[in-house]
Structure formats: structure tokens, C-alpha cells
Amino acid sequence: MQTQALAFDVFGTVVDWRRSIARQVREVGERLGIDADWDQFADRWREGYHAGMERVNAGRDHWKIVDEIHRERLDRLLDDYGMASGLDEIEKQALNRSWHRLDPWPDCVEGLTRLKSRFVVAALSNGNVALLTNMAKYGGLAWDCVLSAELARCYKPDPRVYQTAAQLLCLPCDQVTMVAAHSFDLRGAQAAGLKTALVIRPHEFGPDGQPDLQPDPEFDWCARDLPDLADQLGC
């Protein structure tokens, strides 16, 4: 069956979360007169995101949207970095919404526009719907629709997330292609019956990170960026 829709992972695949978060946290830290390794802050915040989702999927925690998971981790980090006493509740809420204001990778606005000319393009992220909607407005991301793990009430790579997306699009799973920079996400999609496309993001985790650069031979496509994927898909 031919692909009718492309479902995109967002954090790391479409937006540069690490530099975006480090920049915004640095601005707050400088205002408070605090000097720290803000790239490390971003990494530690991201670690809490993954750990929180794992607890939900394993049944060790009740359902929480990503905004709530991010806030729990942020409160711990603000204590660790000596920032908690310098921020009131409104400022902490605004800082937590840094994840709503992530910069797209330079190729993404063009690439999504080209892909949209032929396919339905949808966000399919663990981020909650409000977060993804605000991020799309901020970054100019031309989604046809915003889908989220929130709609399945579990997190990727649980197969229900991918299957729910296909059901909401009224498509069989094999007519939806998951596009992501992370092999675990693509393997989860593959197990749920979706097609798969790896987009390589060598700078997602900074100079010491370990991005997924080698595609599984069972993935359907591998692209260096979204315009390259558009070329391969005939857009």
C-alpha cells in the first residue's frame, strides 16, 4: 500500500530542543546572576522527561501530560542550580513553557511544506496537544493536524500511540509512515504496522551525544534532512 500520511516525531526530529532549551534557561540564569552549564541543564531536564514517561507506561505513575512531567523535573533542577528562590510561580510556569518555544531545524519549514504538497503531514509526538500546537505557531510548522500520545494516554513506543494515530486519520497502519530521528521510535512504529523513515540529526545531543546515524536495514527510507526525504518521496 502507498503512504498517504507522514507522522512526525517532533523533539529532535523537527525541532532543536537542546539548544533551544539551553538558550532560554541561560537567559533566566543570567537575569538571576547565576553561571552554570546550561547545556547540561537541558540534558538533565530531558532525562527527566524520558524517566517520567517510562514510569507512566510501566504503571508506576498515573497518567500525566508532558507539561506535568517537565514541571516536576524543572522544580528539582531549579533547586539543584540555586534558582528556585529567585523565581515566582508565574515565572516558573513561563520557564516550563520553554518546551512550547523550540526552534525548528533549518531545513524543516521548507521540507514540511514540500511534503505537505503530496501527503498529510501530522505531528505524532509524546508532547501534549497544547505544547505541540503552541510550538507549531512559534516555529511556523505547517502541520495538517497535531496528533499526540495524549490521545492514546500512553507514550511511544507503546504500539497504541501509532495505531491511534492511524485510526484518527482513517487510514490502515501500512499507509502511514513514521518519520523520526530515533531508531527506538521507528521500531515501535514498525511493530505497530507503520512504514518508517529515519531522518539523521547528528547535532541533536551536542558534541558528545550519540545520535542514531546508521539506519536499520528494515527501515523504508533514510534521509539526511526533510528536503532529502521530500526528494526521495517525489515531492
PAMIPA-394665 format. One line per field, with one value per residue: z, y, x of N, C-alpha, C, O in turn; residue number from 1. Coordinates in nm, 3 decimals, decimal comma. Example, Ala and Ser with C-alpha at 12.3 -4.5 7.8 and 13.67 -1.06 7.14 Angstrom:
nc3 = (0,780:0,708) $
nc2 = (-0,569:-0,225) $
nc1 = (1,319:1,285) $
cac3 = (0,780:0,714) $
cac2 = (-0,450:-0,106) $
cac1 = (1,230:1,367) $
cc3 = (0,780:0,787) $
cc2 = (-0,330:0,003) $
cc1 = (1,320:1,290) $
oc3 = (0,846:0,804) $
oc2 = (-0,332:0,114) $
oc1 = (1,424:1,341) $
n = (1:2) $
# end
This chain:
nc3 = (0,000:-0,070:0,087:0,257:0,454:0,660:0,969:1,220:1,452:1,689:1,890:1,853:1,600:1,435:1,568:1,735:2,027:2,234:2,210:2,203:2,455:2,628:2,561:2,645:2,919:2,996:2,961:3,171:3,388:3,368:3,422:3,688:3,787:3,783:3,695:3,495:3,355:3,098:2,885:2,997:3,186:3,016:2,913:3,146:3,211:2,997:3,045:3,264:3,144:2,981:3,181:3,331:3,148:3,111:3,364:3,367:3,149:3,251:3,452:3,702:3,774:3,763:3,477:3,313:3,145:2,923:2,987:3,264:3,351:3,270:3,442:3,700:3,693:3,639:3,877:4,053:3,931:3,945:4,217:4,244:4,097:4,230:4,173:4,246:4,451:4,336:4,152:4,094:4,105:3,863:3,692:3,697:3,572:3,320:3,241:3,231:3,008:2,812:2,651:2,473:2,294:2,086:1,856:1,509:1,319:1,060:0,805:0,819:0,792:0,517:0,422:0,534:0,409:0,141:0,158:0,243:0,016:-0,110:0,075:0,373:0,653:0,980:1,321:1,548:1,846:2,175:2,322:2,468:2,340:2,354:2,395:2,153:1,966:2,032:1,985:1,709:1,617:1,708:1,568:1,301:1,183:0,950:1,007:0,902:1,088:1,446:1,625:1,915:2,181:2,401:2,321:2,311:2,566:2,659:2,615:2,338:2,291:2,287:2,115:2,087:2,057:1,794:1,649:1,725:1,605:1,330:1,319:1,381:1,158:0,979:0,828:0,715:0,901:0,744:0,555:0,663:0,739:0,976:1,074:1,200:1,410:1,570:1,640:1,817:1,825:1,561:1,541:1,720:1,581:1,353:1,459:1,513:1,265:1,089:0,820:0,786:0,832:0,868:0,978:0,982:1,250:1,338:1,529:1,746:2,019:2,099:2,103:2,233:2,219:2,123:1,855:1,641:1,369:1,187:0,985:1,055:0,846:0,788:0,791:0,590:0,455:0,454:0,538:0,500:0,576:0,586:0,326:0,168:0,221:0,103:-0,164:-0,209:-0,185:-0,397:-0,396) $
nc2 = (-0,120:0,229:0,510:0,744:0,932:1,116:1,080:1,259:1,238:1,488:1,629:1,675:1,554:1,733:1,975:2,161:2,082:2,086:2,304:2,509:2,494:2,525:2,787:2,941:2,885:2,979:3,255:3,312:3,232:3,415:3,651:3,612:3,619:3,386:3,152:2,876:2,541:2,538:2,379:2,129:2,149:2,147:1,887:1,735:1,801:1,690:1,420:1,372:1,388:1,157:0,959:1,008:0,946:0,675:0,576:0,621:0,457:0,209:0,176:0,267:0,520:0,757:0,868:1,137:1,446:1,568:1,831:1,834:1,638:1,759:1,982:1,874:1,776:2,014:2,162:2,023:2,066:2,345:2,379:2,240:2,403:2,640:2,827:2,840:3,009:3,256:3,286:3,348:3,184:3,233:3,292:3,050:2,884:3,001:2,946:2,669:2,643:2,676:2,460:2,480:2,654:2,592:2,592:2,522:2,283:2,405:2,311:2,239:2,386:2,443:2,176:2,045:2,188:2,114:1,835:1,835:1,900:1,669:1,468:1,396:1,564:1,516:1,595:1,359:1,307:1,257:1,480:1,692:1,799:2,079:2,181:2,102:2,236:2,507:2,514:2,471:2,707:2,891:2,812:2,808:2,570:2,370:2,182:1,949:1,834:1,797:1,537:1,330:1,151:1,190:1,149:0,878:0,814:0,697:0,644:0,674:0,415:0,263:0,056:0,142:0,418:0,474:0,326:0,449:0,698:0,631:0,534:0,769:0,918:0,777:0,573:0,269:0,113:0,058:0,253:0,476:0,656:0,667:0,924:0,987:1,073:0,882:0,555:0,379:0,477:0,443:0,166:0,097:0,202:0,045:-0,208:-0,170:-0,169:0,041:0,218:0,333:0,604:0,718:1,015:1,177:1,334:1,469:1,653:1,664:1,593:1,742:1,792:1,567:1,374:1,082:1,028:0,860:0,735:0,534:0,364:0,111:-0,169:-0,253:-0,033:0,183:0,417:0,641:0,954:1,257:1,499:1,689:1,802:1,623:1,386:1,460:1,473:1,199:1,096:1,202:1,466) $
nc1 = (0,084:0,048:0,202:0,003:0,002:0,229:0,369:0,515:0,775:0,870:1,038:1,371:1,367:1,224:1,250:1,509:1,566:1,762:1,949:1,763:1,635:1,856:1,934:1,711:1,699:1,947:1,912:1,736:1,893:2,110:1,979:1,929:2,180:2,334:2,576:2,621:2,644:2,455:2,382:2,411:2,208:1,985:2,011:1,974:1,716:1,582:1,636:1,473:1,226:1,217:1,239:1,008:0,803:0,851:0,785:0,509:0,422:0,495:0,319:0,381:0,322:0,053:-0,145:0,005:0,040:0,298:0,374:0,330:0,511:0,750:0,742:0,767:1,028:1,164:1,128:1,294:1,543:1,569:1,606:1,851:2,023:2,023:1,823:1,559:1,456:1,469:1,268:0,925:0,599:0,462:0,673:0,810:0,623:0,625:0,887:0,876:0,723:0,907:0,947:0,744:0,839:1,037:1,304:1,280:1,475:1,693:1,612:1,346:1,097:1,082:1,104:0,876:0,673:0,707:0,663:0,402:0,267:0,203:0,140:-0,055:0,057:0,150:0,203:0,330:0,385:0,523:0,478:0,226:-0,098:-0,151:0,108:0,235:0,080:0,123:0,398:0,406:0,287:0,478:0,711:0,640:0,547:0,398:0,176:-0,076:-0,239:-0,235:-0,129:-0,100:0,061:-0,093:-0,356:-0,383:-0,324:-0,092:0,262:0,490:0,732:0,490:0,264:0,001:-0,002:0,084:-0,104:-0,342:-0,306:-0,315:-0,579:-0,723:-0,666:-0,807:-0,691:-0,533:-0,270:-0,044:-0,043:0,056:0,346:0,598:0,808:1,119:1,401:1,502:1,582:1,449:1,191:1,107:1,122:0,923:0,702:0,714:0,660:0,396:0,286:0,331:0,497:0,841:1,072:1,391:1,535:1,834:1,988:2,256:2,344:2,176:2,215:2,432:2,797:2,901:2,713:2,516:2,379:2,135:2,273:2,306:2,095:1,850:1,842:1,587:1,424:1,222:1,298:1,581:1,703:1,895:1,792:1,480:1,416:1,566:1,428:1,187:1,269:1,323:1,068:0,937:0,842) $
cac3 = (0,000:-0,075:0,200:0,243:0,559:0,730:1,110:1,259:1,582:1,688:1,966:1,796:1,458:1,368:1,643:1,806:2,165:2,328:2,204:2,234:2,600:2,691:2,539:2,727:3,059:3,015:2,976:3,307:3,480:3,363:3,492:3,831:3,822:3,803:3,584:3,502:3,227:3,062:2,800:3,090:3,241:2,915:2,908:3,267:3,200:2,901:3,111:3,347:3,052:2,946:3,301:3,368:3,056:3,139:3,483:3,328:3,067:3,332:3,553:3,832:3,795:3,692:3,353:3,320:3,019:2,926:3,062:3,406:3,370:3,263:3,559:3,815:3,677:3,650:4,017:4,110:3,874:3,999:4,349:4,226:4,039:4,313:4,102:4,289:4,532:4,254:4,057:4,150:4,038:3,724:3,618:3,682:3,468:3,189:3,208:3,193:2,872:2,715:2,558:2,372:2,210:2,037:1,720:1,412:1,243:0,946:0,685:0,844:0,739:0,373:0,399:0,564:0,305:0,022:0,186:0,256:-0,117:-0,158:0,184:0,500:0,746:1,116:1,436:1,634:1,949:2,314:2,375:2,474:2,227:2,369:2,372:2,010:1,894:2,055:1,918:1,566:1,595:1,732:1,470:1,165:1,136:0,876:1,021:0,870:1,217:1,559:1,699:2,034:2,271:2,494:2,271:2,343:2,711:2,684:2,544:2,246:2,174:2,301:1,983:2,084:2,011:1,647:1,598:1,745:1,502:1,204:1,331:1,374:1,019:0,898:0,736:0,767:0,952:0,642:0,470:0,743:0,761:1,090:1,043:1,328:1,417:1,677:1,597:1,906:1,784:1,435:1,566:1,779:1,473:1,266:1,526:1,506:1,127:1,009:0,749:0,867:0,767:0,960:0,941:1,064:1,317:1,407:1,633:1,843:2,157:2,121:2,053:2,299:2,214:2,041:1,771:1,555:1,237:1,099:0,982:1,049:0,707:0,771:0,772:0,449:0,399:0,539:0,475:0,576:0,626:0,529:0,180:0,109:0,226:0,001:-0,292:-0,221:-0,195:-0,518:-0,371) $
cac2 = (0,000:0,351:0,601:0,856:1,030:1,112:1,116:1,304:1,272:1,631:1,665:1,620:1,527:1,855:2,092:2,151:2,105:2,106:2,442:2,598:2,496:2,585:2,932:3,004:2,873:3,070:3,390:3,324:3,225:3,540:3,753:3,584:3,627:3,250:3,098:2,729:2,470:2,534:2,261:2,018:2,169:2,098:1,741:1,677:1,820:1,590:1,290:1,360:1,365:1,015:0,879:1,025:0,870:0,533:0,543:0,615:0,338:0,089:0,171:0,312:0,654:0,780:0,940:1,278:1,500:1,602:1,955:1,800:1,568:1,861:2,070:1,801:1,775:2,151:2,202:1,964:2,132:2,480:2,363:2,199:2,512:2,760:2,923:2,832:3,124:3,377:3,285:3,326:3,076:3,270:3,280:2,907:2,834:3,051:2,871:2,534:2,650:2,682:2,347:2,523:2,753:2,528:2,633:2,413:2,269:2,498:2,253:2,179:2,459:2,412:2,034:2,012:2,248:2,029:1,707:1,859:1,911:1,535:1,382:1,453:1,570:1,528:1,570:1,244:1,326:1,237:1,608:1,706:1,870:2,224:2,206:2,087:2,342:2,631:2,502:2,489:2,851:2,957:2,777:2,808:2,431:2,365:2,054:1,934:1,810:1,768:1,416:1,324:1,037:1,226:1,096:0,734:0,805:0,621:0,709:0,597:0,335:0,176:0,048:0,209:0,555:0,472:0,274:0,553:0,799:0,579:0,530:0,905:0,960:0,685:0,504:0,150:0,146:0,049:0,371:0,584:0,643:0,739:0,991:1,017:1,067:0,788:0,419:0,314:0,525:0,379:0,024:0,091:0,223:-0,073:-0,317:-0,140:-0,184:0,159:0,230:0,408:0,686:0,778:1,141:1,183:1,462:1,444:1,751:1,673:1,579:1,816:1,730:1,439:1,288:0,961:1,020:0,743:0,771:0,417:0,312:-0,031:-0,202:-0,278:0,094:0,201:0,528:0,713:1,084:1,345:1,607:1,676:1,816:1,497:1,293:1,503:1,426:1,054:1,065:1,261:1,593) $
cac1 = (0,000:0,125:0,189:-0,089:0,028:0,357:0,354:0,649:0,830:0,896:1,157:1,493:1,348:1,179:1,299:1,637:1,526:1,872:1,997:1,652:1,616:1,975:1,929:1,608:1,737:2,061:1,859:1,683:2,007:2,185:1,899:1,944:2,321:2,384:2,654:2,616:2,649:2,314:2,362:2,389:2,073:1,890:2,021:1,915:1,570:1,536:1,642:1,353:1,114:1,215:1,213:0,868:0,718:0,871:0,707:0,368:0,399:0,513:0,214:0,431:0,271:-0,072:-0,128:0,042:0,086:0,440:0,392:0,339:0,638:0,855:0,740:0,822:1,174:1,214:1,134:1,416:1,660:1,579:1,671:1,991:2,103:2,009:1,739:1,419:1,414:1,469:1,156:0,792:0,527:0,433:0,799:0,839:0,534:0,674:1,008:0,835:0,672:1,016:0,930:0,647:0,907:1,159:1,336:1,292:1,598:1,683:1,551:1,215:0,983:1,080:1,079:0,737:0,589:0,716:0,599:0,258:0,207:0,163:0,097:-0,097:0,170:0,097:0,288:0,296:0,487:0,483:0,434:0,081:-0,156:-0,129:0,251:0,266:0,011:0,197:0,527:0,382:0,267:0,606:0,813:0,590:0,540:0,271:0,108:-0,218:-0,303:-0,146:-0,162:-0,017:0,043:-0,201:-0,482:-0,384:-0,298:0,030:0,371:0,575:0,696:0,373:0,201:-0,129:0,015:0,089:-0,230:-0,442:-0,284:-0,370:-0,725:-0,775:-0,652:-0,892:-0,602:-0,467:-0,136:0,060:-0,047:0,114:0,491:0,653:0,934:1,183:1,547:1,534:1,551:1,351:1,059:1,075:1,097:0,789:0,606:0,723:0,590:0,253:0,242:0,358:0,623:0,936:1,174:1,488:1,599:1,955:2,012:2,383:2,375:2,068:2,258:2,555:2,920:2,932:2,596:2,520:2,257:2,118:2,326:2,303:1,958:1,818:1,811:1,444:1,353:1,186:1,376:1,676:1,727:1,984:1,708:1,346:1,417:1,615:1,316:1,092:1,323:1,305:0,925:0,885:0,771) $
cc3 = (0,000:0,047:0,166:0,342:0,620:0,872:1,167:1,409:1,577:1,761:1,906:1,648:1,382:1,438:1,719:1,953:2,254:2,328:2,239:2,385:2,669:2,677:2,632:2,876:3,090:3,037:3,117:3,407:3,484:3,435:3,644:3,878:3,848:3,677:3,598:3,362:3,182:2,962:2,888:3,154:3,145:2,908:3,028:3,266:3,107:2,962:3,197:3,265:3,018:3,067:3,342:3,278:3,081:3,262:3,450:3,250:3,147:3,440:3,691:3,865:3,717:3,565:3,379:3,180:3,035:2,998:3,211:3,438:3,366:3,389:3,683:3,809:3,694:3,795:4,085:4,060:3,927:4,138:4,332:4,178:4,115:4,252:4,160:4,362:4,451:4,159:4,131:4,066:3,892:3,638:3,599:3,575:3,330:3,147:3,166:3,050:2,769:2,610:2,453:2,269:2,163:1,890:1,626:1,359:1,114:0,823:0,698:0,786:0,589:0,348:0,425:0,457:0,179:0,045:0,194:0,121:-0,168:-0,050:0,293:0,591:0,885:1,217:1,505:1,740:2,083:2,381:2,372:2,366:2,237:2,343:2,222:1,927:1,909:1,985:1,767:1,533:1,608:1,617:1,326:1,103:1,077:0,885:0,963:0,995:1,321:1,631:1,812:2,108:2,373:2,451:2,297:2,492:2,744:2,595:2,448:2,323:2,194:2,168:1,974:2,036:1,859:1,588:1,614:1,639:1,368:1,207:1,318:1,234:0,923:0,790:0,798:0,806:0,842:0,538:0,544:0,761:0,880:1,051:1,174:1,315:1,515:1,639:1,685:1,866:1,655:1,453:1,630:1,673:1,382:1,328:1,524:1,363:1,037:0,926:0,824:0,782:0,874:0,900:1,036:1,119:1,401:1,523:1,743:1,986:2,187:2,079:2,114:2,295:2,122:1,961:1,691:1,412:1,137:1,099:0,990:0,903:0,682:0,763:0,623:0,381:0,504:0,467:0,563:0,633:0,557:0,379:0,108:0,112:0,121:-0,138:-0,312:-0,240:-0,313:-0,500:-0,432) $
cc2 = (0,125:0,438:0,715:0,968:1,006:1,163:1,143:1,304:1,419:1,667:1,597:1,593:1,654:1,981:2,059:2,183:2,146:2,251:2,541:2,608:2,561:2,736:2,999:2,996:2,965:3,213:3,412:3,323:3,354:3,651:3,736:3,592:3,492:3,206:2,946:2,673:2,449:2,422:2,139:2,028:2,113:1,946:1,677:1,692:1,714:1,450:1,268:1,333:1,217:0,928:0,889:0,947:0,720:0,490:0,532:0,486:0,209:0,076:0,211:0,454:0,668:0,861:1,087:1,324:1,546:1,734:1,928:1,729:1,667:1,947:2,000:1,800:1,915:2,195:2,146:2,035:2,274:2,478:2,333:2,314:2,644:2,867:2,935:2,958:3,253:3,389:3,267:3,221:3,109:3,255:3,133:2,845:2,877:2,975:2,729:2,532:2,679:2,573:2,375:2,614:2,697:2,562:2,513:2,403:2,352:2,442:2,224:2,255:2,433:2,267:1,995:2,067:2,163:1,897:1,720:1,870:1,777:1,449:1,464:1,451:1,601:1,514:1,443:1,234:1,282:1,367:1,619:1,802:2,021:2,261:2,203:2,196:2,475:2,630:2,524:2,636:2,925:2,935:2,779:2,670:2,405:2,227:2,059:1,905:1,777:1,646:1,399:1,194:1,063:1,164:0,946:0,709:0,701:0,682:0,614:0,539:0,237:0,173:0,122:0,354:0,561:0,427:0,376:0,661:0,754:0,577:0,670:0,963:0,877:0,617:0,373:0,185:0,147:0,161:0,496:0,556:0,729:0,795:1,034:1,009:0,960:0,647:0,352:0,352:0,455:0,230:0,004:0,107:0,102:-0,190:-0,297:-0,144:-0,064:0,141:0,329:0,485:0,749:0,908:1,162:1,324:1,450:1,538:1,758:1,678:1,652:1,736:1,594:1,340:1,169:0,950:0,891:0,782:0,656:0,358:0,161:-0,063:-0,230:-0,149:0,116:0,311:0,579:0,841:1,169:1,465:1,597:1,706:1,691:1,393:1,330:1,461:1,277:1,014:1,134:1,389:1,711) $
cc1 = (0,088:0,098:0,094:-0,060:0,165:0,334:0,494:0,669:0,870:1,025:1,280:1,483:1,315:1,233:1,427:1,613:1,643:1,921:1,887:1,631:1,735:1,973:1,830:1,641:1,854:2,012:1,804:1,797:2,087:2,110:1,911:2,088:2,385:2,456:2,658:2,632:2,504:2,283:2,336:2,251:1,970:1,891:1,953:1,763:1,513:1,538:1,518:1,228:1,104:1,180:1,066:0,774:0,731:0,791:0,559:0,340:0,409:0,406:0,260:0,388:0,141:-0,044:-0,099:0,080:0,231:0,465:0,407:0,470:0,754:0,859:0,797:0,974:1,232:1,226:1,259:1,540:1,677:1,640:1,819:2,079:2,088:1,922:1,599:1,373:1,406:1,352:1,024:0,719:0,498:0,558:0,838:0,749:0,581:0,799:0,973:0,781:0,781:1,003:0,823:0,713:1,041:1,180:1,343:1,435:1,584:1,611:1,402:1,097:0,970:1,042:0,935:0,643:0,590:0,642:0,446:0,189:0,155:0,100:0,028:0,025:0,115:0,208:0,239:0,404:0,432:0,441:0,282:0,032:-0,131:0,016:0,282:0,200:0,085:0,333:0,513:0,363:0,400:0,703:0,767:0,582:0,401:0,205:-0,033:-0,298:-0,197:-0,202:-0,061:-0,041:-0,068:-0,334:-0,495:-0,364:-0,191:0,137:0,441:0,692:0,581:0,298:0,068:-0,117:0,009:-0,044:-0,343:-0,429:-0,343:-0,523:-0,786:-0,765:-0,738:-0,810:-0,556:-0,324:-0,030:0,053:0,003:0,262:0,531:0,788:0,997:1,334:1,595:1,488:1,446:1,209:1,016:1,048:0,960:0,682:0,599:0,645:0,439:0,199:0,265:0,484:0,713:1,036:1,263:1,541:1,716:1,975:2,141:2,412:2,270:2,119:2,389:2,678:2,952:2,817:2,614:2,390:2,253:2,157:2,317:2,162:1,952:1,785:1,664:1,362:1,330:1,266:1,475:1,712:1,818:1,910:1,572:1,340:1,468:1,503:1,212:1,139:1,295:1,159:0,858:0,807:0,848) $
oc3 = (0,064:0,103:0,059:0,318:0,632:0,892:1,161:1,483:1,469:1,702:1,908:1,576:1,275:1,372:1,762:1,999:2,340:2,434:2,299:2,438:2,759:2,771:2,693:2,950:3,198:3,121:3,175:3,501:3,591:3,502:3,718:3,997:3,926:3,567:3,703:3,263:3,223:2,955:2,857:3,173:3,185:2,900:3,015:3,315:3,135:2,934:3,203:3,311:3,025:3,056:3,383:3,325:3,073:3,265:3,500:3,282:3,117:3,512:3,789:3,975:3,616:3,546:3,456:3,104:3,147:3,065:3,278:3,540:3,449:3,438:3,761:3,911:3,757:3,833:4,166:4,137:3,951:4,173:4,398:4,216:4,069:4,277:4,128:4,337:4,494:4,091:4,219:3,965:3,807:3,524:3,495:3,496:3,235:3,029:3,074:2,980:2,652:2,495:2,355:2,168:2,197:1,810:1,660:1,355:1,063:0,745:0,599:0,735:0,539:0,262:0,347:0,419:0,116:-0,041:0,156:0,111:-0,260:-0,080:0,304:0,606:0,905:1,201:1,519:1,725:2,103:2,485:2,284:2,308:2,138:2,275:2,171:1,829:1,811:1,932:1,705:1,432:1,527:1,573:1,236:0,984:1,147:0,783:0,974:1,007:1,289:1,691:1,803:2,100:2,425:2,536:2,303:2,539:2,843:2,508:2,471:2,412:2,125:2,112:1,865:1,980:1,802:1,488:1,527:1,588:1,302:1,109:1,251:1,195:0,803:0,675:0,920:0,748:0,847:0,444:0,492:0,796:0,884:1,000:1,252:1,223:1,540:1,610:1,635:1,872:1,642:1,387:1,599:1,675:1,339:1,258:1,531:1,342:0,922:0,959:0,914:0,676:0,961:0,786:1,158:1,044:1,521:1,607:1,826:2,067:2,290:2,027:2,052:2,358:2,053:1,997:1,676:1,344:1,016:1,201:0,938:0,841:0,566:0,731:0,540:0,263:0,624:0,349:0,685:0,728:0,478:0,308:0,000:0,015:0,056:-0,220:-0,418:-0,303:-0,330:-0,578:-0,421) $
oc2 = (0,125:0,438:0,776:1,084:0,893:1,274:1,056:1,363:1,469:1,728:1,474:1,608:1,679:2,082:1,945:2,295:2,232:2,313:2,645:2,718:2,644:2,807:3,102:3,091:3,024:3,284:3,519:3,403:3,398:3,734:3,833:3,574:3,483:3,219:2,895:2,746:2,352:2,376:2,056:1,926:2,040:1,883:1,577:1,605:1,656:1,369:1,157:1,265:1,158:0,835:0,790:0,887:0,646:0,380:0,442:0,414:0,112:-0,024:0,192:0,503:0,601:0,914:1,153:1,250:1,561:1,748:1,992:1,757:1,660:1,980:2,063:1,821:1,932:2,258:2,214:2,063:2,317:2,568:2,393:2,322:2,748:2,986:3,029:3,008:3,349:3,491:3,183:3,174:3,021:3,210:3,097:2,762:2,798:2,944:2,675:2,431:2,703:2,591:2,302:2,649:2,751:2,563:2,413:2,502:2,367:2,520:2,189:2,192:2,404:2,239:1,920:2,003:2,143:1,853:1,630:1,852:1,772:1,365:1,584:1,348:1,700:1,431:1,423:1,161:1,272:1,365:1,563:1,877:2,083:2,360:2,294:2,243:2,547:2,732:2,588:2,685:3,012:3,028:2,753:2,653:2,417:2,163:2,161:1,946:1,736:1,652:1,449:1,135:0,970:1,130:0,894:0,597:0,629:0,764:0,494:0,605:0,136:0,279:0,160:0,408:0,644:0,482:0,388:0,710:0,831:0,613:0,687:1,048:0,903:0,606:0,364:0,276:0,228:0,163:0,608:0,444:0,848:0,722:1,107:0,947:0,949:0,625:0,276:0,270:0,412:0,174:-0,091:0,036:0,061:-0,261:-0,393:-0,126:-0,065:0,057:0,399:0,440:0,822:0,910:1,163:1,422:1,424:1,507:1,849:1,758:1,627:1,625:1,514:1,235:1,157:0,872:0,821:0,854:0,679:0,308:0,091:0,009:-0,232:-0,154:0,072:0,300:0,563:0,839:1,156:1,528:1,505:1,639:1,657:1,319:1,242:1,417:1,235:0,913:1,125:1,419:1,825) $
oc1 = (0,193:-0,012:0,103:-0,093:0,211:0,285:0,581:0,591:0,901:1,114:1,290:1,582:1,372:1,257:1,449:1,637:1,627:1,933:1,914:1,611:1,717:2,008:1,860:1,615:1,860:2,065:1,823:1,798:2,127:2,171:1,905:2,116:2,480:2,404:2,696:2,634:2,439:2,170:2,250:2,184:1,878:1,786:1,882:1,691:1,408:1,450:1,465:1,137:0,996:1,100:1,006:0,678:0,632:0,735:0,491:0,245:0,340:0,402:0,187:0,416:0,122:0,065:-0,168:0,143:0,281:0,567:0,488:0,534:0,845:0,967:0,868:1,041:1,336:1,324:1,322:1,632:1,790:1,717:1,903:2,196:2,135:1,944:1,527:1,264:1,341:1,338:1,013:0,773:0,508:0,550:0,892:0,795:0,578:0,816:1,035:0,792:0,751:1,042:0,812:0,651:1,146:1,086:1,406:1,508:1,473:1,556:1,338:1,005:0,861:0,959:0,876:0,546:0,486:0,566:0,372:0,068:0,073:0,014:0,049:0,090:0,044:0,297:0,118:0,502:0,311:0,376:0,217:0,110:-0,094:0,044:0,348:0,257:0,106:0,376:0,597:0,415:0,430:0,771:0,847:0,609:0,300:0,181:-0,101:-0,413:-0,086:-0,309:0,052:-0,149:-0,128:-0,417:-0,607:-0,383:-0,200:0,106:0,450:0,746:0,575:0,271:0,025:-0,213:-0,062:-0,091:-0,430:-0,529:-0,412:-0,588:-0,888:-0,846:-0,741:-0,853:-0,542:-0,265:0,063:0,132:-0,006:0,300:0,502:0,873:0,936:1,388:1,715:1,371:1,363:1,118:0,901:0,961:0,889:0,581:0,491:0,573:0,362:0,080:0,223:0,568:0,667:1,079:1,215:1,586:1,697:1,977:2,134:2,496:2,274:2,071:2,451:2,665:3,023:2,821:2,715:2,301:2,353:2,084:2,320:2,116:2,039:1,706:1,620:1,243:1,410:1,299:1,455:1,748:1,819:1,957:1,550:1,265:1,420:1,485:1,155:1,058:1,249:1,130:0,736:0,716:0,803) $
n = (1:2:3:4:5:6:7:8:9:10:11:12:13:14:15:16:17:18:19:20:21:22:23:24:25:26:27:28:29:30:31:32:33:34:35:36:37:38:39:40:41:42:43:44:45:46:47:48:49:50:51:52:53:54:55:56:57:58:59:60:61:62:63:64:65:66:67:68:69:70:71:72:73:74:75:76:77:78:79:80:81:82:83:84:85:86:87:88:89:90:91:92:93:94:95:96:97:98:99:100:101:102:103:104:105:106:107:108:109:110:111:112:113:114:115:116:117:118:119:120:121:122:123:124:125:126:127:128:129:130:131:132:133:134:135:136:137:138:139:140:141:142:143:144:145:146:147:148:149:150:151:152:153:154:155:156:157:158:159:160:161:162:163:164:165:166:167:168:169:170:171:172:173:174:175:176:177:178:179:180:181:182:183:184:185:186:187:188:189:190:191:192:193:194:195:196:197:198:199:200:201:202:203:204:205:206:207:208:209:210:211:212:213:214:215:216:217:218:219:220:221:222:223:224:225:226:227:228:229:230:231:232:233:234:235) $
# end
